[in-house]
Amino acid sequence: MTTPAKVRLGDRVFAGLSTGSGVLILLVLAGVALFLVVESLPVLTADPSELPGERTFWSYLGPLVFGTLVAALLALLFAVPLSIGIALFISHYAPRRLARSLGYVIDLLAAIPSVIYGLWGALVLAPYLVPTYRWLAENAGWIPLFAGPASSTGRTILTAGLVLSVMILPIMSAINREVFLQTPKLHEEASLALGATRWEMIRMTVLPYGRSGIVSGAMLGLGRALGETIAVLLVLSASGAVTVNLISQSNPSTIPANIAAQFPEATGITVNLLIASGLVLFVITFAVNFAARAILARRSEFDGAAG
């Protein structure tokens, strides 16, 4: 008969601290949600005549939600394939010394403050893109996404999406790189031994193995893109319009940028209106993360990278 192992004091303390930290996070999250709900109630029950512009809350919020989702989806559209390509180059193509240096650079890019990206986007990228937008309006204007007239400043929703993609690219590339490096070497060697080329080996072993990591990186990037404030505020010239035209002077704003722009001068029920829009952003972000966890859970039994 075996005697039970003695539980040490250090193990008890560590277990208690871990449990307490987990509970504390849940309490903080519940407190934030409760604050947002309580402060949003006056807006949800207010008469439209009491709100700015005498509009209902949902008519005020609609363009902001639209702009937030468009900017975030544009960022993902550009960043996901680039992050996969960068991660594959670092993990399977570049020489070891070059791969190590590129890995350090990618990690450092993730630490750059968002205001730097915003200034770069507003002062460098936006003017540089003006000729491209004019060309698109002249040659591809029959597509609703590029219908003219093109913006003369370049501060469009497409520019904001490009800046966001550059911002989320480092963290997505770092996650994808680490996941690709965890692919079992025996799988890669077996694929090459059967006559596969390097790309065929990557397509049949590395990418399927790292699928959950790619999804995780994309969701983390999407979460940052949804909540980014200062960079979008500096880059985007918002008019509040709901349009699919990506290069015009009429652009929808985003929820974080609108809160940052309006909050300093807001008073009374306008403050509650901004807090209510923050509640909607909170729900959207929560829904995105919940969907990502559901996707990973469905793939976990097939994908070793999912844990």
C-alpha positions in Angstrom: 0.0 0.0 0.0 1.5 3.3 -1.1 1.4 6.3 1.1 0.0 9.6 -0.3 2.6 12.1 -1.2 3.1 14.9 1.3 1.9 18.3 0.0 4.5 20.9 0.6 3.8 24.4 1.9 5.2 25.9 -1.3 2.8 23.9 -3.4 -0.1 25.0 -1.4 0.9 28.7 -1.6 1.4 28.4 -5.4 -1.9 26.7 -5.9 -3.7 29.4 -3.8 -2.0 32.2 -5.6 -2.9 30.7 -9.0 -6.5 30.1 -8.0 -6.7 33.6 -6.6 -5.3 35.2 -9.7 -7.8 33.3 -11.9 -10.7 34.4 -9.7 -9.4 38.0 -9.6 -9.3 38.2 -13.4 -12.9 37.0 -13.5 -14.0 39.5 -10.9 -12.3 42.4 -12.8 -13.9 41.3 -16.0 -17.3 41.1 -14.3 -16.7 44.5 -12.8 -15.9 46.1 -16.1 -19.0 44.5 -17.7 -21.2 45.7 -14.9 -19.9 49.2 -15.1 -20.5 49.3 -18.9 -24.0 48.0 -18.5 -25.0 50.3 -15.7 -23.6 53.4 -17.4 -25.2 52.4 -20.7 -28.8 52.1 -19.3 -29.6 55.8 -19.5 -28.8 55.8 -23.3 -30.8 52.6 -24.0 -33.9 54.0 -22.3 -33.5 57.7 -23.4 -35.7 59.4 -26.0 -34.0 60.0 -29.4 -34.5 63.8 -28.9 -32.1 63.7 -25.9 -29.3 62.1 -27.9 -26.8 64.1 -30.1 -28.3 64.6 -33.6 -31.7 63.4 -32.3 -31.0 59.9 -33.5 -31.6 56.6 -31.8 -28.7 54.8 -30.2 -28.6 52.1 -32.9 -28.7 54.6 -35.8 -25.7 56.3 -34.1 -23.9 53.1 -33.5 -24.5 51.4 -36.9 -21.8 53.4 -38.8 -19.3 52.9 -36.0 -19.7 49.2 -35.9 -19.5 49.0 -39.7 -16.3 51.0 -39.7 -14.8 49.0 -36.9 -15.4 45.7 -38.6 -14.3 46.9 -42.1 -11.0 48.2 -40.7 -10.3 45.1 -38.8 -11.2 42.7 -41.6 -9.0 44.7 -44.0 -6.1 44.4 -41.5 -6.7 40.6 -41.4 -6.9 40.4 -45.2 -3.4 41.8 -45.6 -1.8 40.5 -42.4 -2.7 36.8 -42.4 -1.0 35.7 -45.6 2.0 37.9 -45.0 2.4 36.6 -41.4 2.2 33.0 -42.7 4.8 33.7 -45.4 7.2 35.5 -42.9 6.8 32.7 -40.4 7.5 30.0 -43.0 10.6 31.9 -44.3 12.0 32.2 -40.8 11.3 28.6 -39.8 12.0 26.6 -42.9 13.8 28.7 -45.6 16.2 31.2 -44.0 19.7 30.3 -42.8 19.8 29.8 -39.1 21.8 33.1 -38.4 19.4 35.1 -40.6 16.4 33.5 -39.1 17.5 34.3 -35.6 18.1 38.0 -36.5 14.7 38.2 -38.3 13.0 36.7 -35.3 14.5 39.4 -33.0 13.3 42.1 -35.4 9.8 40.8 -35.6 9.6 40.7 -31.8 10.9 44.3 -31.5 8.3 45.5 -34.0 5.6 44.2 -31.7 6.8 46.6 -29.0 6.5 49.8 -31.1 3.8 52.1 -29.6 0.7 52.5 -31.7 1.1 56.3 -31.9 4.3 55.7 -33.9 2.4 53.6 -36.4 -0.3 56.2 -36.5 2.2 59.1 -37.2 3.9 57.0 -39.9 0.6 56.2 -41.5 -0.6 59.8 -41.5 2.6 61.5 -42.6 4.2 58.9 -44.8 1.9 56.1 -46.0 -1.2 58.2 -46.7 0.4 60.8 -49.0 2.4 58.0 -50.7 -0.9 56.1 -51.5 -2.7 59.1 -53.1 -1.4 58.4 -56.7 -2.4 54.7 -56.3 -5.9 55.7 -55.2 -6.3 58.0 -58.1 -5.2 55.2 -60.5 -7.7 52.8 -58.9 -10.5 55.4 -59.3 -9.6 56.0 -62.9 -9.0 52.3 -64.0 -11.1 50.3 -61.5 -13.8 52.8 -60.6 -16.4 50.4 -61.9 -15.8 48.3 -58.8 -17.7 49.7 -55.9 -14.7 49.3 -53.6 -12.7 51.8 -55.7 -15.3 54.2 -57.0 -14.1 57.8 -57.2 -13.5 60.4 -56.4 -10.3 59.4 -54.7 -9.2 61.0 -51.5 -6.7 63.9 -52.0 -5.1 63.2 -48.6 -4.9 59.4 -48.6 -6.5 59.2 -45.1 -9.0 56.6 -46.0 -10.4 53.4 -44.4 -8.1 51.4 -46.7 -5.1 53.3 -45.3 -6.3 52.6 -41.8 -6.6 48.9 -42.6 -3.1 48.9 -44.0 -1.7 50.6 -40.9 -3.6 48.1 -38.7 -2.2 45.2 -40.7 1.4 46.4 -40.1 0.6 46.7 -36.4 -0.8 43.2 -36.0 1.7 41.6 -38.3 4.6 41.1 -35.7 2.5 39.3 -33.2 0.8 37.1 -35.8 4.2 36.3 -37.4 5.8 35.4 -34.0 2.9 33.0 -33.1 2.9 31.3 -36.5 6.7 31.0 -36.4 6.7 29.2 -33.0 3.9 26.9 -34.1 5.6 26.0 -37.3 8.8 25.2 -35.4 6.9 22.7 -33.3 6.0 20.5 -36.2 7.5 17.0 -35.5 10.7 16.6 -37.4 9.9 13.0 -38.1 6.8 14.1 -40.1 8.8 16.5 -42.1 11.6 14.0 -42.8 9.1 11.3 -43.7 7.4 13.6 -46.2 10.8 14.5 -47.8 11.8 10.9 -47.9 8.7 10.0 -49.9 9.8 12.4 -52.6 7.9 15.6 -51.6 9.4 18.9 -52.4 10.0 21.4 -49.6 6.7 23.2 -50.5 4.8 20.0 -50.7 6.2 19.0 -47.3 5.1 22.3 -45.8 1.7 22.0 -47.4 1.1 18.5 -46.2 2.7 18.6 -42.7 3.6 22.1 -41.4 0.4 24.0 -42.4 -2.1 21.3 -41.2 -0.2 20.9 -37.9 -0.1 24.7 -37.4 -3.7 25.4 -38.4 -4.9 26.1 -34.8 -1.9 28.4 -34.2 -2.7 30.3 -37.4 -6.3 30.8 -36.1 -5.0 31.8 -32.7 -2.7 34.4 -34.1 -5.4 35.7 -36.4 -7.8 36.1 -33.5 -5.2 37.9 -31.4 -4.5 40.2 -34.3 -8.2 40.8 -34.8 -8.6 41.6 -31.2 -6.0 44.3 -31.4 -7.3 45.7 -34.6 -10.8 45.9 -33.2 -9.6 47.9 -30.2 -6.9 50.1 -31.7 -7.5 53.8 -31.0 -4.8 56.3 -31.6 -3.4 54.9 -34.8 -6.8 54.9 -36.5 -7.6 58.4 -35.1 -4.4 59.8 -36.6 -4.8 58.1 -40.0 -8.5 58.1 -40.7 -10.4 61.1 -41.9 -13.9 60.1 -40.8 -17.2 61.5 -41.9 -19.5 59.0 -40.3 -20.8 57.7 -43.7 -21.6 54.1 -44.3 -20.0 53.2 -47.6 -18.1 50.3 -49.2 -15.9 52.8 -51.1 -12.4 52.3 -49.6 -10.6 55.2 -51.2 -13.0 58.1 -51.0 -13.0 61.1 -48.6 -16.2 59.8 -47.0 -15.2 57.2 -44.4 -16.9 55.5 -41.5 -15.2 55.9 -38.1 -14.5 53.2 -35.6 -15.8 52.8 -32.1 -12.4 53.3 -30.3 -11.4 56.2 -32.5 -14.8 57.9 -32.0 -14.6 57.5 -28.2 -11.1 59.0 -28.1 -12.2 61.9 -30.3 -15.4 62.7 -28.6 -14.8 61.9 -24.9 -12.7 65.0 -23.9 -15.6 67.4 -24.7 -18.5 65.0 -23.9 -20.9 65.9 -21.1 -24.1 64.5 -19.7 -25.8 61.8 -21.6 -23.1 62.0 -24.4 -20.7 60.3 -22.0 -23.2 57.5 -21.4 -23.6 57.3 -25.2 -19.8 56.7 -25.6 -19.7 54.2 -22.8 -22.6 52.3 -24.5 -20.6 52.2 -27.7 -17.7 50.8 -25.6 -20.1 48.1 -24.3 -20.9 47.1 -27.9 -17.2 46.9 -28.7 -16.7 44.8 -25.5 -19.4 42.4 -26.7 -17.9 42.2 -30.2 -14.5 41.4 -28.9 -15.9 38.8 -26.5 -17.8 37.2 -29.3 -14.7 37.0 -31.5 -12.6 35.4 -28.8 -15.4 32.9 -28.0 -15.7 32.0 -31.7 -11.9 31.5 -31.8 -12.0 29.2 -28.8 -14.8 27.2 -30.3 -12.9 26.7 -33.6 -9.8 25.6 -31.7 -11.8 23.2 -29.6 -13.3 21.6 -32.6 -9.8 21.1 -34.2 -8.0 20.1 -31.0 -8.5 16.3 -31.4 -7.1 16.5 -35.0 -4.3 19.1 -34.5 -1.4 18.4 -32.2 -0.6 22.1 -32.0 -3.8 22.9 -30.2 -2.7 21.1 -27.1 
